[in-house]
């Protein structure tokens, strides 16, 4: 799915929502940021396998989409902290029922 579809007013709302969280790491980043602000290094440590480049790209896209807020403190070395915006928190809360459904699906697969 392309990022442009997230901004196309002629697509299904679900398609537009999924385009915003599409990718391997964005839902995990939302989940981590739900607990409070984090520095990029903390996020990388909590998500093994996530490269700095991919983290930066995902956070930039999430910032463009209004999901996260980037705060840069003017200290040496520079300190950057990411947190959810109210819009991002709303999305995170809405993903809760989807997560519950996903866990039920996994339980069904294991039971087979």
N, C-alpha and C positions, 0 to 999 in steps of 0.2 A: 504494500500500500504506500502511496506517495504522500509526502507531507502536504502537498497541494490539496489533496482530497479533504484534509482537515479544515480547509478554508473555503471549500466549494459549497455555496448555499443550496445547490441542487442535489446534494447527496442525502441519503438517509442519516438521521441523527446518530444512530449507532455507529455507522461507518465513520462519521466525523469524530466521534468520541474515541473509537479504536485507533484512528490515525494518530491521535495525540499521545497514546500510550503504547503505540506499536514499537516493537524492538525487544531485545532480550533483557534490558536492564531497567527500563523506565518504571515498570510496576514495582520492582524491588527498591528502586530509589524512592518512590512515593511511600512505600511501606516504612523504610528507614526514617525518612524525614517526618513521617507522622508522629514520631516520638519526640521530635524537637529539632532545633538547628544542628547542623553538622558541618564540619570542615571537610574539604575534598579528601584529605588523607584518611580521615575516619571512614568515609564512605568506601574508599578503596579497600581498606583493611577489612571491612565488614562484608565485602563482596569479592571474594577471591576469584581471580580470572578476569576481572574488569580492569582494562588498561586505562592509563591516565588519559590517553587520546579519546577513547570511547566515552569515558566519564565526562570529560569536558564537553564533547559534542552533545551528549544526552542532556546535560545540565543546561547548556545554551539553548537547545531546542525547547526544553521544559520552561525556561525563562521566557523565551519568545511566545510560548503558548499561554503564559500567565499563570503557570502552575507553581513555580518556585521564585523566590526572591533571593537575589545575590547581594550580600552586604560585604563591602571591602573596607577594612579598618586601616587607617593611615598610620601604621606602625611598621617598624623594621624588625624582622621581615614582614611583608604584607600579610595580613590575615584576612582570609575570605571565608565567609560562612553562608551556607545555603539553608533556607527554611521554606516551608510551604506557605503560599499565599492563601487567603480565604477561598479563592477559586480552586486551588490545588487541594485544599483540605476537603472541600465539598466533593471533588472527584474521588478522593481517597475514601471518603465515607460511602459514596455510592458504589465503590468497588467491593465493599464488604459483602453484600449479598451474592455478588458474582463469585467471590472467593469461597463462600459457603457452598455454593452450587458446585464449584470445582472440586472441593474436598469430598462432597457426596459422590461425585462422578468417580473420583479415584477409589473411594471405598467400594463402589460397585464393580470396578475393574478388578480389584483385589479379590472380591468375593467370587468372581467367575471361576 
